[in-house]
């Protein structure tokens, strides 16, 4: 569902290829204080990011306050420290928990349990590494009411495990639903607004809460809903539900 498969290489990354890509991007993007190294895979999978490249990658990231990567709880637990030695800024690892609903988590083929995630989250926090969590809102066969309930429970769990940033991703058609995408109940803008406002009020300042609005922002919306979307984007940016 997260579409990683669309950009995944059919063979291991060649040594030096990732630093070359980073340089290419840095030459074309505006200066920033943070950098995200999302690689359509798991950062600590040696076939995705060759460990000999860690030093070069760290040097390229030396001017950033925060370096954000993405990884699966079952990959490279011994490589975090090795990479961290080369990172001058704060290291943050993004993890796709997706949901705390066990049946749905199994259907997604994540090859991990909630306990696997919890152990990994604890190891990151203990090592002084920040945790970012991706959560899906909705799933085939779930009503909007059930989708919102599980999203709230998942947000609470992410906070409990020490997440610094929680990113909500409305469920969309993809290859992760094992042919059941036709029973996917659409999650509308208004549902996300309510979920964000309620969750932010409950969370306080425990974590930053963001929402993936790509599909909604590109949809045809009438003028009132377009204004709501504008307010919603501002509320997310400022972490302030009163802007809604």
C-alpha atoms as one frame of an Amber mdcrd trajectory, in Angstrom:
protein
   0.000   0.000   0.000   2.894   2.352   0.625   4.062   1.851  -2.986   7.657
   1.048  -2.046   7.682  -1.706  -4.644   7.348   0.815  -7.474  10.877   2.136
  -7.022  12.705  -0.836  -5.530  15.727  -2.077  -7.461  15.825  -5.662  -8.684
  19.443  -5.960  -7.550  21.477  -4.689  -4.567  22.581  -1.044  -4.554  26.112
  -0.619  -5.815  28.683   0.913  -3.437  28.835   4.668  -3.974  25.439   4.878
  -5.689  23.567   6.273  -2.675  26.085   9.058  -1.912  25.939   9.993  -5.604
  22.145  10.291  -5.421  22.358  12.445  -2.287  24.842  14.799  -3.948  22.591
  15.002  -7.007  19.630  16.043  -4.837  21.613  18.505  -2.730  22.778  20.324
  -5.854  19.170  20.880  -6.927  17.237  21.461  -3.709  17.086  24.522  -1.478
  19.219  24.464   1.691  17.468  22.922   4.699  18.193  22.112   8.326  16.784
  18.550   8.109  17.284  15.789   5.560  15.150  12.681   4.896  16.844   9.690
   3.320  13.878   7.546   2.258  15.103   4.871  -0.108  12.099   2.725  -1.119
  13.318   0.120   1.314  14.942  -0.289   4.699  17.976   1.825   5.420  19.737
  -0.862   7.430  19.190  -3.558   4.828  22.742  -3.921   3.449  21.395  -4.699
  -0.029  19.664  -1.291  -0.018  22.339   0.844   1.674  25.806  -0.747   1.621
  27.386  -0.272   5.090  30.705   0.875   3.547  28.788   3.962   2.330  27.817
   5.032   5.875  30.843   7.299   6.279  30.237   9.079   2.960  26.529   9.483
   3.692  27.306  10.841   7.154  29.741  13.355   5.700  27.136  14.534   3.172
  24.675  15.004   6.054  27.121  16.859   8.308  25.398  20.210   7.782  21.953
  19.047   8.916  20.511  19.260  12.419  18.403  16.125  11.889  18.824  13.071
   9.663  15.675  10.984   9.125  15.789   7.477   7.700  13.222   4.676   7.361
  13.656   1.129   8.615  11.826  -2.080   9.539  12.115  -3.350  13.136  13.662
  -6.620  11.975  16.480  -5.115   9.916  20.018  -4.277  10.999  19.696  -3.790
  14.758  23.505  -3.831  14.988  24.015  -1.228  12.261  22.296   1.712  13.952
  25.294   2.588  16.116  27.670   2.136  13.204  25.774   4.629  11.063  25.112
   6.936  14.016  28.854   7.349  14.546  28.995   9.203  11.227  25.965  11.467
  11.829  26.630  14.842  13.417  22.951  15.801  13.815  20.094  14.043  15.573
  19.235  10.657  14.061  15.558   9.817  13.631  14.175   6.496  12.407  10.754
   6.299  10.747   8.901   3.016  11.252   5.679   1.798   9.663   3.659   0.491
  12.586   0.550   1.044  10.393  -1.938  -0.112  13.040  -2.255  -1.853  16.392
  -5.110  -3.957  15.024  -3.441  -7.420  14.959  -5.596  -8.895  12.179  -5.043
  -5.926   9.895  -1.314  -5.835  10.631  -1.074  -9.480   9.565  -3.043  -8.821
   6.370  -0.611  -6.055   5.432   2.220  -8.579   5.316   4.483  -6.446   7.508
   6.269  -9.544   8.829   6.247  -8.072  12.291   3.994  -8.017  15.328   3.131
  -5.159  17.610   5.571  -6.657  20.113   8.327  -6.521  17.468   7.589  -2.834
  16.975   7.551  -2.159  20.722  10.926  -3.809  21.247  12.421  -1.862  18.358
  10.945   1.428  19.553  12.363   0.833  23.017  15.814   0.074  21.591  15.777
   3.322  19.581  14.712   5.455  22.527  17.299   3.772  24.767  20.000   4.573
  22.198  18.977   8.236  22.053  17.482   7.893  18.554  14.200   9.663  17.839
  11.202   7.663  16.605   8.806   8.634  13.821   5.762   6.401  13.239   3.615
   5.890  10.143  -0.017   4.893  10.751  -2.684   3.921   8.214  -6.182   5.340
   8.617  -8.695   2.834   7.263  -8.575  -0.666   5.793 -10.723  -2.906   3.564
 -13.777  -4.168   5.381 -13.645  -1.539   8.132 -16.314   1.123   8.460 -15.286
   4.748   8.884 -16.250   4.540  12.556 -14.051   1.477  13.114 -11.244   3.045
  11.088 -11.271   6.132  13.290 -11.376   4.052  16.462  -8.348   1.983  15.476
  -6.495   5.073  14.291  -6.997   6.688  17.707  -5.824   3.535  19.497  -2.789
   3.366  17.217  -1.926   7.013  17.903  -2.102   6.395  21.637   0.157   3.384
  21.292   2.695   5.324  19.225   2.807   8.033  21.893   3.180   5.405  24.614
   6.221   3.953  22.833   7.895   7.368  22.658   7.180   8.579  19.110   8.348
  12.131  18.441   6.394  12.401  15.189   3.273  10.500  14.092   2.291  10.572
  10.425  -1.254   9.543   9.487  -1.720   8.092   5.996  -5.280   7.604   4.685
  -5.652   4.113   3.224  -5.581   4.015  -0.560  -5.696   1.394  -3.250  -2.404
  -0.397  -3.712  -0.828  -3.835  -3.777  -0.868  -4.438  -0.042  -4.497  -5.438
   0.381  -4.376  -8.907  -1.194  -7.160  -8.200  -3.663  -9.564  -6.664  -1.127
  -9.085  -3.005  -2.062 -12.606  -2.866  -3.524 -13.994  -3.020   0.019 -11.934
  -0.025   1.134 -14.209   2.590   2.706 -13.048   6.081   1.634 -11.696   8.274
   4.416 -12.906  11.794   3.698 -11.393  15.159   4.534 -13.902  15.795   7.309
 -13.047  12.472   8.997  -9.364  13.373   9.041 -10.058  16.851  10.387 -12.017
  15.401  13.319  -9.371  12.728  13.960  -6.590  15.303  13.946  -8.388  17.771
  16.215  -9.442  15.133  18.767  -6.042  13.442  18.805  -4.108  16.694  19.103
  -6.247  17.729  22.049  -5.561  14.394  23.749  -1.837  14.345  22.913  -0.971
  17.846  23.918   2.687  18.376  23.093   3.659  14.715  23.447   4.395  14.428
  19.707   3.996  16.142  16.373   0.965  14.844  14.420   0.880  15.176  10.638
  -1.527  13.917   7.970  -0.807  12.800   4.409  -3.157  14.887   2.250  -1.728
  14.091  -1.193  -4.804  12.366  -2.627  -7.257  14.759  -0.996  -5.349  17.847
  -2.108  -5.392  16.612  -5.706  -9.121  15.793  -5.672 -11.901  17.982  -7.042
 -13.285  19.860  -4.032 -16.028  22.453  -3.858 -15.145  25.873  -2.461 -16.164
  25.230   1.192 -14.168  21.983   1.302 -11.210  23.639  -0.397 -11.221  26.325
   2.312 -11.425  23.580   4.960  -8.434  21.864   3.364  -6.475  25.136   3.470
  -7.278  25.569   7.164  -6.401  21.945   7.816  -2.997  22.287   6.155  -2.318
  25.371   8.283  -3.449  23.579  11.457  -1.088  20.681  10.721   1.798  23.019
   9.957   1.321  24.963  13.191   0.091  21.977  15.289  -2.906  24.070  16.302
  -6.429  22.676  15.963  -7.966  26.065  16.777  -7.048  27.130  13.217  -9.739
  24.781  11.936
